[in-house]
């Protein structure tokens, strides 16, 4: 891809990407907010369909625009994308227009017949969500019966001959100790493990203090990724952990508005898949010029692609490795965007501020009881020790 602005002299790839590309490397498209579950950490507060979501014709037109922009694949999510009646029609349309699809699912609708259909379709990748290597841990977050449904879907896809199905895990303090078990499950089905970071977005903001990994678990996760990273996908979720030492595989850069963005069910375009909030809204695909114009000319994206000061983090010796961490994690915990990540492994982050937390821009959560509703595990919590600038295990028993 070529750059939107004049390229700097050849150098590090991360420096090239900071100025943005003429099309996103990774575009997330939430087809619907409708979902048959009510996961406690859902970053988009999904549950109920938005009546203004893109029609089938609008969605197909957007696929064709992606093709013209040479966006080679999109990550489709939700909500639960397979809940949309036209999901399979849109999937076929994307493939016909040379736009690969990676879609995330809770697995409930992946029958043996649909698994065979997916296995026979080119340019399609499937990620099945599983947030516990045991039903006890998974179902407390995702809902009763979701562990069995996810493994049943993975089994159907494996039996159908689909290669490299992804087992997608959001890392929490309840499942960090199960990383080897997750890897074993993936290997059992010929799947690939994908780990992502918990973000305090959507309903995730409400359970952040109860679910985000403790400091000693962050170190455990980093060491595990260093040892197993060649076999595990992370989607560049954990670049804040690179401050422990060697950089983890991946871009190690916040790509919001530079190389990634999100299109939501009503066509709104946000800078980051984890920052669905009015402050990060760049435009709408229904506007004149469509997605192409939003991506290339929105004032928000132009600002994000301009040189950044890095704030106080530039004084830290680990800045080149972690780049200050995740924009969304800072924003939704009420921390300044030019300050340290709330999970800064050097211990430089300010205490998250409940008073400064932004009000949600939208909530599509179910308004009544939900089948498969989760029950959050009541585990004790403790605040991280602030002396972990010298040791991330400071204050914890040896």
C-alpha positions in Angstrom: 0.0 0.0 0.0 1.1 3.6 -0.5 1.1 6.3 2.1 -1.5 9.1 2.3 1.3 11.6 3.0 4.8 11.9 1.8 6.9 9.0 3.1 9.8 9.5 5.5 13.2 8.0 4.5 13.4 4.2 4.7 13.6 3.2 8.4 11.7 1.2 10.9 8.3 -0.1 9.8 6.6 1.4 12.9 7.8 4.8 11.9 6.2 4.3 8.4 2.9 3.2 9.9 2.6 6.1 12.3 1.9 8.4 9.3 -1.0 6.1 8.1 -1.7 4.1 5.0 -4.1 4.7 2.1 -6.2 1.8 3.4 -6.3 0.1 6.8 -4.3 -3.1 7.3 -6.9 -4.3 9.8 -10.5 -3.1 9.6 -13.0 -4.4 12.1 -16.6 -4.3 11.0 -19.4 -5.0 13.5 -22.3 -6.1 11.5 -24.9 -6.0 14.3 -25.2 -5.2 18.0 -27.7 -8.1 18.3 -26.4 -11.0 20.4 -27.8 -14.1 22.0 -25.4 -13.7 24.9 -24.6 -11.0 27.5 -20.9 -11.4 28.2 -19.9 -9.2 31.1 -16.8 -7.8 29.3 -18.4 -7.0 26.0 -16.5 -4.0 24.6 -19.5 -2.9 22.5 -22.2 -3.5 25.1 -24.0 -5.8 22.6 -27.3 -7.4 23.0 -30.1 -5.6 21.1 -30.1 -4.8 17.4 -29.9 -1.2 16.4 -32.9 -0.4 14.1 -30.7 1.9 12.0 -28.0 -0.7 11.1 -26.8 -0.9 7.5 -29.2 -2.7 5.2 -28.1 -5.6 3.1 -27.7 -3.3 0.0 -25.6 -0.8 2.0 -23.4 -3.6 3.4 -22.8 -5.0 0.0 -21.9 -1.6 -1.3 -19.4 -1.2 1.5 -17.8 -4.5 0.6 -17.4 -3.3 -3.0 -15.8 -0.1 -1.6 -13.4 -2.2 0.4 -12.5 -4.0 -2.8 -11.8 -0.8 -4.6 -9.5 0.4 -1.8 -7.7 -3.0 -1.9 -8.6 -3.9 1.7 -7.7 -7.5 1.6 -9.7 -8.7 4.6 -12.0 -7.5 7.3 -12.5 -8.7 10.9 -16.3 -9.1 11.3 -17.8 -9.1 14.7 -20.6 -7.8 16.7 -22.7 -8.6 18.6 -22.9 -12.1 17.2 -22.6 -11.6 13.4 -24.4 -14.9 12.5 -27.5 -13.5 14.1 -28.0 -11.3 11.1 -30.3 -13.1 8.6 -28.2 -11.9 5.7 -24.8 -12.9 7.3 -24.2 -15.8 4.9 -25.2 -13.7 1.9 -22.8 -10.9 2.9 -20.0 -13.5 3.5 -20.4 -14.8 0.0 -20.5 -11.3 -1.4 -17.2 -10.4 0.3 -15.5 -13.5 -1.0 -16.9 -12.9 -4.6 -15.3 -9.4 -4.4 -11.9 -10.6 -3.2 -12.3 -9.3 0.4 -11.3 -11.9 2.9 -13.3 -12.4 6.0 -12.2 -13.2 9.5 -15.3 -13.4 11.7 -15.7 -13.9 15.4 -18.5 -16.1 16.8 -19.7 -17.6 20.1 -20.2 -20.8 18.2 -23.9 -21.4 18.9 -24.9 -21.2 15.2 -22.0 -23.1 13.8 -23.7 -26.4 12.9 -22.0 -29.3 11.2 -23.6 -28.2 7.9 -22.4 -24.6 8.3 -19.0 -25.8 9.3 -18.8 -27.8 6.0 -19.9 -24.7 4.1 -17.2 -22.5 5.8 -14.5 -25.1 5.2 -15.3 -25.1 1.5 -15.2 -21.3 1.2 -12.0 -19.5 0.3 -10.8 -16.4 2.1 -12.7 -17.1 5.3 -11.2 -17.5 8.7 -13.2 -18.3 11.9 -12.5 -17.2 15.4 -14.4 -19.0 18.2 -14.5 -17.1 21.5 -13.6 -19.0 24.6 -12.6 -17.2 27.8 -11.9 -20.1 30.1 -10.1 -23.4 29.6 -12.8 -24.9 31.9 -16.5 -24.4 31.9 -16.4 -22.9 35.4 -14.1 -20.0 34.4 -15.6 -19.5 30.9 -19.2 -19.6 31.7 -18.8 -17.1 34.6 -17.9 -14.5 32.1 -19.8 -15.6 28.9 -22.8 -17.4 30.3 -24.1 -20.9 31.1 -23.4 -23.5 28.3 -21.1 -21.2 26.3 -18.0 -23.4 27.0 -19.7 -26.5 25.5 -21.1 -24.4 22.6 -17.6 -23.0 21.7 -15.9 -26.4 21.8 -18.7 -28.0 19.8 -18.3 -25.3 17.1 -14.5 -25.8 17.0 -15.1 -29.6 16.7 -17.5 -29.1 13.9 -15.0 -26.9 12.0 -12.2 -29.3 12.6 -14.2 -32.3 11.5 -15.2 -30.4 8.3 -11.5 -30.0 7.5 -11.1 -26.3 8.1 -7.5 -25.4 8.7 -6.2 -23.0 11.5 -9.5 -22.3 13.2 -8.7 -19.6 15.8 -9.5 -20.1 19.5 -9.9 -16.5 20.7 -9.3 -15.8 24.3 -9.6 -12.5 26.2 -7.0 -12.6 29.0 -8.4 -12.1 32.5 -7.1 -12.6 36.0 -9.3 -15.8 36.1 -7.7 -17.5 33.0 -4.0 -16.3 33.0 -3.1 -19.5 34.8 -4.8 -21.6 32.1 -2.6 -20.6 29.2 -1.1 -24.0 28.8 -4.5 -25.6 28.9 -5.8 -23.2 26.2 -2.8 -24.2 24.0 -3.6 -27.9 24.6 -7.3 -27.4 23.6 -6.2 -25.6 20.4 -3.8 -28.3 19.5 -6.4 -31.0 20.2 -8.5 -29.5 17.3 -5.7 -28.4 15.0 -6.6 -24.8 15.9 -4.5 -21.8 16.6 -4.6 -19.9 19.9 -5.3 -16.2 19.8 -4.9 -14.1 22.9 -6.3 -10.6 23.3 -6.2 -8.0 26.0 -9.1 -7.1 28.2 -10.1 -3.5 27.5 -12.3 -1.4 29.8 -14.7 -0.5 27.0 -18.4 -1.1 26.9 -19.5 -3.4 29.7 -15.8 -4.2 30.2 -15.5 -0.9 32.0 -17.9 -2.1 34.7 -15.8 -5.3 35.4 -12.3 -3.9 34.8 -11.3 -3.8 38.4 -12.5 -7.4 38.9 -11.2 -8.9 35.7 -8.0 -7.3 34.5 -4.9 -9.3 35.3 -2.9 -8.4 38.4 0.7 -7.2 38.1 2.3 -10.6 38.7 -0.1 -12.1 36.2 1.0 -9.5 33.6 4.6 -10.8 34.1 3.4 -14.4 33.8 1.6 -13.6 30.6 4.7 -11.8 29.1 7.0 -14.7 30.0 4.5 -17.2 28.5 4.3 -15.1 25.3 8.1 -14.9 25.0 8.3 -18.7 25.3 5.3 -19.5 23.0 4.8 -16.4 20.8 5.8 -18.1 17.6 2.7 -20.3 17.8 0.2 -17.8 19.3 -1.6 -14.8 17.7 -2.0 -11.6 19.8 -3.3 -9.0 17.3 -0.7 -6.6 18.8 -2.7 -6.5 22.0 0.1 -6.6 24.5 2.7 -4.1 23.3 2.5 -2.5 26.8 4.2 -5.6 28.1 7.3 -5.1 26.0 8.6 -2.7 28.7 9.5 -5.8 30.6 12.4 -6.5 28.2 12.4 -7.7 24.6 9.6 -6.5 22.3 6.9 -9.1 21.6 6.3 -10.2 18.0 4.0 -7.7 16.2 3.7 -4.0 15.4 4.1 -2.8 19.0 2.2 0.4 18.1 -1.2 1.9 18.7 -2.5 1.8 15.2 -5.7 3.7 15.8 -6.6 5.7 12.8 -3.2 4.9 11.2 -3.5 1.2 10.2 -6.7 0.1 12.0 -10.3 1.4 12.5 -13.8 0.1 13.2 -17.1 0.4 11.3 -20.0 -0.2 13.5 -23.5 -1.5 12.6 -24.9 1.9 11.7 -21.9 2.8 9.6 -20.1 5.0 12.1 -16.3 4.8 11.7 -14.2 4.9 14.9 -10.4 5.2 15.2 -10.1 2.0 17.3 -12.1 -1.2 17.6 -11.8 -0.8 21.4 -12.7 2.8 21.6 -16.4 3.0 20.6 -17.1 6.5 21.9 -18.1 9.8 20.3 -14.6 11.2 21.1 -13.1 8.7 18.6 -15.8 9.0 15.9 -14.3 10.0 12.5 -17.4 9.9 10.3 -20.0 7.6 8.8 -19.9 5.5 5.6 -23.3 6.9 4.6 -21.8 10.4 4.3 -20.6 11.8 0.9 -17.5 10.1 -0.2 -18.2 7.0 1.9 -15.6 5.1 3.9 -12.8 6.1 1.5 -13.3 9.8 2.4 -13.5 9.1 6.1 -10.3 7.1 6.1 -8.3 9.5 4.0 -9.6 12.9 5.1 -11.3 12.9 8.4 -9.8 15.5 10.8 -9.6 12.9 13.6 -7.5 10.5 11.5 -5.3 13.4 10.3 -4.6 14.4 13.8 -3.8 10.8 14.9 -1.3 10.5 12.0 0.5 13.7 12.9 3.7 13.5 15.1 2.8 12.7 18.7 4.7 14.0 21.6 4.3 10.9 23.8 3.8 13.0 26.9 5.4 12.0 30.1 6.1 8.5 28.8 8.9 9.8 26.6 11.0 10.2 29.7 10.8 6.4 30.4 13.5 4.1 29.2 10.9 1.7 27.9 9.0 4.2 25.8 10.4 2.9 22.5 9.1 -0.6 23.4 5.6 0.2 24.7 4.8 3.6 23.2 2.8 4.6 26.3 0.4 1.6 25.9 -3.2 1.5 24.8 -5.2 4.6 24.0 -8.6 2.9 24.8 -7.4 1.5 28.1 -6.3 4.9 29.2 -9.5 6.7 28.0 -12.0 4.3 29.6 -10.2 4.3 32.9 -10.2 8.1 33.1 -6.5 8.5 32.6 -4.9 11.1 30.3 -4.2 9.9 26.7 -0.6 11.2 26.8 0.1 9.4 30.1 1.0 5.8 31.0 -1.2 2.8 30.3 -3.3 1.8 33.4 -1.4 -1.5 33.4 2.0 0.1 33.0 4.5 -2.6 34.0 6.9 0.1 35.3 4.3 1.2 37.8 4.1 4.8 36.4 0.3 4.8 35.8 -1.9 7.1 37.9 -4.7 5.5 39.9 -7.7 5.0 37.5 -10.3 7.7 38.2 -13.9 6.6 38.4 -14.9 10.3 38.4 -13.1 10.9 35.1 -14.4 7.8 33.3 -16.3 8.9 30.3 -20.0 8.2 30.0 -20.8 5.5 27.5 -21.8 6.8 24.0 -24.3 3.9 23.6 -25.4 0.7 25.3 -27.2 -2.0 23.4 -27.3 -4.4 26.3 -30.4 -6.6 26.9 -33.0 -4.9 29.1 -34.3 -8.1 30.6 -33.2 -11.6 31.6 -31.0 -13.3 29.0 -30.7 -17.0 28.5 -27.1 -18.1 29.1 -26.6 -15.0 31.3 -23.1 -15.0 33.0 -22.5 -14.9 36.7 -19.2 -13.2 37.5 -16.9 -15.2 39.7 -16.4 -13.5 43.0 -12.7 -13.5 43.5 -10.8 -11.2 46.0 -9.0 -8.3 44.5 -6.0 -6.2 45.6 -4.5 -3.1 44.4 -1.1 -3.3 42.6 1.9 -2.3 44.5 3.2 1.1 43.3 6.8 0.2 44.1 6.8 -2.2 41.1 8.9 0.3 39.2 11.8 -1.7 40.7 10.1 -5.1 40.5 6.7 -5.9 39.1 6.3 -8.5 41.9 6.9 -6.0 44.6 4.5 -6.4 47.5 3.5 -9.9 46.7 4.6 -13.1 48.5 7.5 -14.9 47.0 
